[in-house]
Amino acid sequence: NPLQSLLSSMKHACEILTSEPEGGAAPIPFETFSFLYLYLASIDREVPGNETEAFLHHIRKEADKQNGMVLIRHF
């Protein structure tokens, strides 16, 4: 499943880029998450653009509740 593979990649990216201790929520700024997600989705090309936009809209709403930070549990 291309979407599951993309989300797995994003989980790893959050774990790598966070400044939090290992095993935590691995927060990263929405802008960073969005940039990476759009980049990886464009390479994959199997994830439809409308799904990408809907997903990022959902993530933005969740991040807004966390001072602009995306947590792994959001996706």
N, C-alpha and C positions, 0 to 999 in steps of 0.2 A: 504494500500500500504506500504510494508516494507521500501522502500526507503524514502517515505515521513515521516514515523515515525522516521527513522534514522536521517534525516535532521532536524526534529523538536528537537530531542535530542541534536544534535550538536549545534543548535541555543541556546538552554538553557545552554549548557556547555560554549559556548562563553560568554554569558551574566554573568554567574557565575564567570568565570576565568579572565575576562578582568579587567584591572585596570582603565578603562575609566568610566566616569559617566554613570548612567543608562539612557537608551534611545538613546545612541550613536551607533557607528558602531560595538562596542564590539570586537575590534581586539585582537587576541591571536596569538602566534608564530605558524608558519606552523608545526613545529615539534610536538608541543602539540596537535594541531588539528589532524594531521595525526595519531599520537599514539592513540588518543581517537576514531577516526573514524574507524581505523583498528580493534581495540578492540571490539567496538560495532558491527561492521559488522560481525566479526567472531562469536559473540554470536548469532546474528540473523540468519545467514546462509541462509537467503532467498535472499540476495543481491549477485549476481554472482561476482566472483573474478575479471573478466575482467571489469565489471562496476566499481568496487571499484578502480582499478588501473587507469582507464580512468578519473574517477572523481577526484582522488587525483592529477593526472597530470594537469588537468585543474586548480584546486585550487592552485597548486604550481606556475603555470604561473601567476595567478592573485596575489598571495602573493608576488612574486618576484617584482612586480610593486609597492608594499607597504612595502618595506624594510623587507620582510619576514613575514609579518603579514597577517593573514586571517581575512577578514571582513565578517560579516553576508551577506552582499549583494553579495558576491562572489558565494554563493550557494542559 
